[in-house]
Amino acid sequence: MDVEHSTAALDLLDYTSGVSFHDQAYLPEGEDFQSGLYVGESLQPQEQESLSLGRLSDKSSASEVSLGEDRPADGDSQKDKSSLKSMDSSQDLKQSEDSEEEEEEHEEEEHEEAVVDAELPVGADAGTSVDVPLADDSSEPEDGEGEELPDHSDDKEQTILLDTACKMVRWLSAKLGPTVTSRFIARNLLRLLTSCYVGPTRQQFIPSNDENSPLSMGNIYQKRPVLGDQVSKPVLACLVHVAYLYGEPVLTYQYLPYISYLVAPSGGAGGGRLNSRKEAGLLAAVTLTQKIVVCLSDTTLMDILPKISQEVLLPVLGFLTSPAVGFPSGAQARTVLCVKTISLIALICLRIGQEMVQQHLSDTVRNFFGAFSLLQELQDQGLTAESLSSCEVPVMEVPLSDGKLLALDPTVLAELQKVFSPEMAYTTYIPFSCLLGDVIRTVVPNHSLVEKLASLYLENVNPKSLQVVSLEQAPSVVGSDQDTRGTEPFPSHQEDSHSGTFGSVLVGNRIQVPVDTQREGLGLLHLSAGPDGSIPSSAHEENALKHDLPRSTHMLCGNWLAYWQYEIGVSQHDPRFHFHQIKLQSFSGHSGAIKCVAPLSSEDFFLSGSKDKTVRLWPLYNYGDGTSEVPPRFTYAEHKKSVFYVDQLEASQHVVSCDGTVHIWDQFTGKLLRTFDELDSKVPITAVATMPPPYHSISVASADSVLRFIDHRKPGLQHEFRLAGGLSAGLIRCLAVSPAGRSVVAGFSSGFIVLLDTRTGLIMRGWPAHEGDILQIKAAEGNVLISSSSDHSLTVWKELEQKPLHHYKSASEPIHAFDLYGNEVVAGTVANKIGVYSMLESSALPLSTTKLSSENFRGTLTSLAVLPTKCHLLLGSDNGVIRLLA
């Protein structure tokens, strides 16, 4: 989706930059996915699945998706399940991110100049949300302002465009399922999040009303947004929505590993300057981590707290406090990163309480405040930015008191002195001393130095009213300054700093004891780390330290979770079909054997025909842990005999089913539109095939070897062709139409195949392909035909070539059902064996063969269909149950 034309006016980033999946955008917070409609309500605990059956089928994604890499070829389900391990979901992004960083080294200067030119100037109104037009709709244009109306119209159009794109991403996230959403939507949203902070302009603080107050930086809980935070709101909203749909595993198994990748130290060089992409990645990582911490449950937070500390906080502090690593945007970017990081640490401290801070975050807090001691020691040695300004050596080694040599860059030292100033000491140390109490003296060894710097700042900002200020009195001083922003200290929902947000949950030997007497002193510390990273004064939901994810019906658990964990860690570029035999869902409702299954083009629903004379419509959304049975969404019961064919006529979005009589009916209402009976009761209809879009025709073969074309919009027949004149070829068992609709191929009971050109009505070729009945036939791209026969053979043909391209032989039983996945054939036999054959290799043996276990599949395999986008298998059995396996 092209949204570049108005980005300069709204300061929106290029949403198509580096994205391999189309229509990346955001969604508003107040909408819900219910019954296929978008309503302006919050997410409900139990949400409905979409009733949309493919009117907006996402065909582009089907051509882009290929799943699987290095997966076991066969084996029973228990072995496969035990081999599924959680892998780093950021692996596939590393190559593209690294290539971007290499390009960044050469293009950084030009890129930053272009970004600055396209940015919205940071002025008094720079805080206006990008979600609304910058102009005021209610204002009347004065004389002479008529020429500005087109610009306002463009801004409004841009806002509508982004809102629509946002809804599309939300719709696709539920429609495509957890695996495809995580691999192709969430991954690119994570990359877009980094782009939101690229450039010095997006790292500027948004001016606030109290900019001239003594504490212009605010406190660590009152996080001041930068322009990049506003640009990133839609991206963060989309990421959170994916977590709402599929649960906490999205946060812990996909988002957190990617954050660890973003903040990991660059390989090779130990010093030097960061590039602008890495700098933006650090800011994006801290912002997303704040979102994750707010959304995690208490138990999950405690489980992954060591990982957050070791893989996120400590690496970020390593860049932040390093005297040898410079930031492209200078002290401004380092200051923003410092404020965001300390706010994140404070948020975690409030969630877990004093005792857990001392146990899990001691190193993190110590490393942050240790930067003040480092600068003080360098100052004592006479090494300051001013004294080293004339030094020609880019990096010099300085001995420290502990005997170590420190690599020091004079330019970086100037950045550190601007960031770790007395004001920063006061802004960070005072709230932490309130939060941790006496524990801070144990956690921070240099607390006396930081106290001294904080006192120095107090004396400088208000020397008259603060004659002698001790740090024990400092919290009340901060409270008085805070009261200048609002006369009422936040009156309700105060958090107990000693107990965190665990409520009545007992963790270890800690019991929550509310202490009302502490609330007055902590009035300024109504620490609200809302989902958007800001502190609105009205909505308590956004002020909460913890915002539990609603329990969705699509939440990942059991087999779905194990399969999803594996899939997000494998390569996106593996074209092979890998079958693990993991049972994901069961569909029960038919009382007779399944004769045919047909996924809709959107892969969110599928159709099935059975001997019980019904056609049923089933949803394909993930539900449960893999053991649940899903009822049908709709049942069509107008047939009088066993249904042997069903498929979707894509051009008109109608369903075509046949039991000897062709029924054409509406898939949304079930209304019968037209029927087509055999012309002679002695010559029944034996095979049916639908034409691809944009054609509305249906090809119908009868026992007299005549192929007829009908259109449900017109009475009578369109065309009629005799395929086997003068030949005893037998009955037409199956039909297939080429992907472009230019030819129809018919397979006969004698093993004969006839190819008809639909444009001219001429028979292009007829040949004896097999020695037995043709069981199934398919047409693929590149004029390729695939046929299976009762003579145990599976053959790949080129339309006009005499010899087959490939010939496969099944040893024990014929292949009676198969489907295509790219350049591979996924085949099934009555012995419940699934084989994968490659059309690119000359080997007569399948790439893999898997015997279906009785635990995952009961009965005899009767029909098979591949979901190419999701890389799943639908298997129908003779007992009337359909199973979804991966």
Steps between C-alpha positions, in 0.01 A plus 500: 500500500648828396476762771797711409327797341389672822761390751663838512185662631428244772854389570417140420768255413512306175294195588625309197869527587663159509172311529437173320133473598251751360264737681700565815312748716340542840167466673310716745497379859125497549387250239412134517493209258151357541303306244699645215414859597707770663330662794624780720526300818781356705610143451267245654627192683317266265504635146317366199669372190450677173205407285679631195554215262752651268357808333833665567713197433867571554654333201816701509598347831452151365763557237745644746477249781719196527537331833741256648870424518706212631201321640478124551366318199308228676450325831220470746331797659670466837844517346400799291353682797804445715718642226307825477702753695459869538737679266600858461235658283734779398738276302344575165519872565872502578621472143278780377575717804876446457482592133315816593770588752768456234312733268451738790875554531509646147164677489450621855578864440276537195223300668497715813488819293202363308326402823554842649357664189189283519440541873237714663671796671497452875309799625239579754245278326731213417324279750193470284420134444557361153165326529306822440532782249732776612251766403180573688191379321271728696682823417351719230746600225565869495545715195809413308524147642321324216823388340590297813193278488646243257789437743258436784303267277817306421574464873153371568523260210832375634344439841213303346747301293705404804190410698382274218841337468501447874168316483636288218797391712265420786275299270791312346646419843188304593443362151846359428547317828784516753784358292458710186419811706814465709725428205376757252313770690652518848856467371463792264322707764801444724726631226273799444523581869872563461437728202277717719801628695753552219638852474569775755164671447302199619714495813396849612287532812152632436465836681267495799313774682745497792812522288627796704458335838815426700469127437470536125599140447210376713536199725573149386138393529363790301654379177534780249417382148713577199373550148590141417262380771209660317607351169535156661155494663325326209777241472493428873122476491520236228763304692291508817194389305685192375583422864132550590403242237756231572610559859819550700714260290511768230661735751747255650592281203497753214518859620752451781753302289483768234561767763804303618626499141451876467699584812772237456850653471623527145734222398867575461560862591508575869464874456424769247177668405168329458317539172162670504310172453663344805434815699133493403489129577606565860220753547246269337614208715454688828160634389374154406637347819289745701194376311594140568554553873161668536320216322671207673344316791683491832607138460630546147683819593685326781584207272660716230639774724855358491482496120377858488780609731781311328393532134329839494579733788871427546585523126307827472686640801822383340437729202359776718792524741785407263766775469617355168173463308350814352144561384441647152251750643732589784393579853134538404460134402695388805279712725181357349634147539601575858153634594325206334730243658472632853122521460497135395710399800271693732195332347649155562594597854144602572368174357724270702562686829810580707608147583497380141682813385786421732506142378459548123577861405794591721748489212272704277447783751867491604622528140281801434610700801859384450526738205504794744802354680683447171452860395603621845821296487585635154431851626731444796773407251437825314342323204201698384352576160654848509847379589496231232351716225843574358608134511560360152482134607149369425509237774738503796556253782462631853606303812233471770531454874426127473799453270301458179557698182198688369459579128386862492370705209503877575183552294319226687621643832326824416177307436528319833558824691187650348288194578626392843476846649393605853150547362491137384632390838220687677231388254589132535643451849226670703211289361708183531580583861126536565429180314767280654554662838814389683557228242642759261804547724576132455428488129681825411852506652563860387178632652687773690639645175160495332342662807761772483428567133125509568551749784721711275222514241243602761722784619548624145134497393355656817775633730274743693207282599713193559745611769600159625337204336570151617419205281256375761294814433549487125194288421268762648680764296436301188139468606465876529647543155266237371203683650571795272382276217173413673368585843367152564752220542361197323231405749437136422663177391830577665752222471679357799866529416591221735260245360493577129187406306469137600175556697421210726739266324767361729842497336772329699486626857360843410153592617334818382425737788337828393650794684266797481746729669739471207247617246518867585876504456470302182222712352738619231587141424170396351710311258293446194671308228202482274499306176580809296790600722336826604319616812149615419319642797154373414510134396605268779549209260793679344636601839526145629831336568354176372248454222406133477448365151139394447453129462437441132343193346801491267761497778790266425529192718578130473579373150427839345763661723760230432449526124502880505822512705671282245371677192604852603858381539550347155593665174236674290680400182475121521270392213454144627192360671586347836248280675537458879175314562383743769125492553369854514122463466222252440175564313216263582145518370475276195332163550648345184836467334667819380509503121665840438645801683561842343660796683375842399757722335535707818578186707286616791219255415468174309221289347446128530272257317394165641304183443243637746369723212613826664756771436640672808687824547769501773713779655877464493589734788723353768306392804599307811810288552465265203259255660182704458232419245351786300136492385405606146402859438236407241348185352353477147254209488329534160676204337319168456802275445861472616697819424818419307610852401504842667699813426475878491428696184734786588380754245152514650579367850250219463527133591470224240417151626392186319331170585411422140319833487701820508389745771614863493426682827596807699770424756385779734127428512477141376241602243481272197557702182480237226517129436618314190378144450628234266336521158432126496445285806708229333795740463578635848740780583834347603736797551485876562759781504468875549680755286745744663416870527398709315300222334158401637476174308474147636619200301285188537591155362247221446524126449475536121843677492342837425635815669251783549549856624226679694469849650261540793416852382362377164252225409604199297850392399793714395697235312498124444798289388535127442838393633526133399324466168565158348706387799405257776669712763240428767349746747644839585615455861642844573552845353760772556526858371829679441571795736444745213184325380636439150471123504299220659643152551281191543607167648319184389437168669718330237807706594456730200552878535354763264608866492250758368575862406216709647572792267448308176313188612763281330653192656870580539608150594376159611723218623496180706663621820439209738407135500218541751228745598596864537431568869583870509649764273633852566624785279785725615682808376729461200267268303568216742256216571514249787298179495464199729360162408390169645816349348688649803666773291522877537613674181597858413437609140571798280187577299641455150794267571475128438716375784421571865723731697491280811354162580455381857387154606331420830615163628195367681187702420384760246499873569132588503529857637763768450542878491767746391732714709726711280719257306408207723219243503355402838339161455292265718413131477237274650773364731499844671844593369591857404776537240663815364633484142709766327428598141850644469693183581527190285498256791215249489481496879311754709690761697327381815240246606302515823266238639208665678477384859169384644530770766486776240284340231242225533328324215607476136621800304247590230583861401784748537553874449799729561475850647795655313518824697482340843682179399234277659327183384127425507439126513156344461422149621237234443357555850383853415764688698738752341829585668739791459863394532832678455 
